[in-house]
Each structure stands twice: as structure tokens, then as C-alpha cells.
Amino acid sequence: MRFTSEQRLADGVLEREFTLGEIPGILWTPGFASAPAPLILIGHPGGLHRMYPRLVTRARHAAAEGFAAATIELPWSGDRPRSAAAEEARADLRRALEAGEPVDDEIVDRLVLPLVEKAVPEWRAALDALLALPEITGPVGYSGGVIAIGVRLAVVEPRISAGLLFAGSFVPRTLFEEARQVTIPLQVLLQWDDEGNDRQMALDLFDAFGSKEKTLHANMGGHTGVPQFEGDDGNRFFARHLK
């Protein structure tokens, strides 16, 4: 991990950009913390620069409660090299949604499964590097989407102790079997009127999770209409399981 820039935000949070090989990322740590902070990995749909306003808001909200937060760029997003196969699958998905047609499982598989296969090892490598820093400690939480990445991480990464998952993206049917292997505490956010999400699939996925503690928060509104109070509730969820 190589830090490439740093700045102190108005609330004292230290923001540092880094690279891990070819992968760019951002780390936020609480201002003037006297002890190592537990870590929240912030997932997103890709495009660090485009997503930055929402990412930094989530990170600062977490830092106010004593958490460090970090994110990395997804494969084939932002300034990273593109995948022709992923671009084709994304275009097919967009055409189906615009036409009001059902989204074929084959399109979802082509788009999401290669992303999961590449992104999850990168998240685990980032976690190795982040936990080696003296200012960060476990346990670790995962927050956000793509939800399929969160499902796989919850299964294969024992250092992740709790997950706050955003049900706002399509999930390959094969990952439903993996969801049954998830045992960590979960809180799942679902925007009821999300035009780009299959609501029934999200409900079926929630039902499939094997966790003894799992909570579904369903709110009215579209993809970007998550109520502000969910941020506070997410912090309370992580405080119960990471502190």
C-alpha cells in the first residue's frame, strides 16, 4: 500500500488516498484518535470520483462514531482498465430495463459473476494492508454494495464480523446458495421503489441469508433516496458488533 495524498477535513478526519498495486483507494481515520480504530469497508457500485460525495459523507459519519473507513475502486471502473465483456453485459442490462423487459439471468451472470470473482480478492488484499497499519484494528464491518460482493465477502472473509448490505443491484442465482452460508449479523437496506432493482429478488435473498441475526430496513423511495436516519442506525448496528 502506498499513500499518494492526504488532507485533514473540517471535522478533523484524516483522508488519505492510496494505491494497492493498480488499485486506487481512500482511507479515512477519526481525527486525533488516541487508540486504533475498528474498520468499516465501504462498498459502492464503482467510480470513486463520481461516488466521492456520498462516500466521504458515509466515512465522516462513521468516523464521528470512532470508526476508520476505507474503500477501493472496483474492477473496470473509474480510471481502471475496462472490460469489453462487462461493457457489453451492462449495455444489455440497460436495454432490458429501458424496454421494461425482465432481466435475463444470463445477463446478470455475465455482468456480476466476473466482477465478484475479481473484486473479492482485491478487497481481501486491501484488508491485509489496512489491518497492518498501527491506527487500525479489528473487528471489521462491510457496508454498502454491490450486494453480491458483500455476500461473497461475508462467506470467505472471517475477519468481517458484521455486514450492512444495500439491496440495490442484481444478484446471480448461484449466489443464493452462498447466502445460505452467511452467518454474521446483517442489516439489509431496501429502497422499495428502486427502479433498477428486482424487489422480489432482494426479498428472496434476505430470506436466504443463514444469519441468526438479520434485519431488513425497507424504505419508500428510489435508489438514491435512503433516509438520513439510516446512517445513524447503521452506526448503532456496527457499534453493537465492532466495539
Secondary structure, DSSP 8 states (H G I E B T S, - for coil): -EEEEEEE-TTS-EEEEEEETTEEEEEEE-TT-SS-EEEEEE--SS-HHHHHHHHHHHHHHHHTTT-EEEEE--TTSTTS---HHHHHHHHHHHHHHHTT----HHHHHHHHHHHHHHHHHHHHHHHHHHHTSTTEEEEEEEEES-HHHHHHHHHH-TTEEEEEEE--S---THHHHHHTT--S-EEEEEETT-TTS-HHHHHHHHHH---SSEEEEEESS-TT---THHHHHHHHHHHHHH-
